[in-house]
Amino acid sequence: PCYKGDSGGYSVGYDSYDLFDLGEFDQKGGVATKYGDKQQLLAATEALRSHNVGVLLDVVLNHKMGADEKETISVNRVNPDNRDEIYDEVVECEAWT
């Protein structure tokens, strides 16, 4: 995966830290990922597409590595048997972010 991992520029991406950081933000020891920064990623995918090579970017949504701190957030409770069914009750909880 091309996003920022917990071990920064050394990560191969399976220790997900920030799924939205494609090498744009200074966090976890640097800006670039192991594979470069966002502009390099976009240039590489465009070069491949210009030669009719399809590009798929790998995302591992269920791998999360730690967090930096806890914060209080508001959440809605959901039906545990049907997560599309949201209960009206909003509660506060602490989450690692």
Secondary structure, DSSP 8 states (H G I E B T S, - for coil): --SEETTBTT--SSSEEETT-SS-S-BTTBSSBTTB-HHHHHHHHHHHHHTT--------TT-----S-EEEEEEEEEETTEEEEEEEEEEEEEEE-
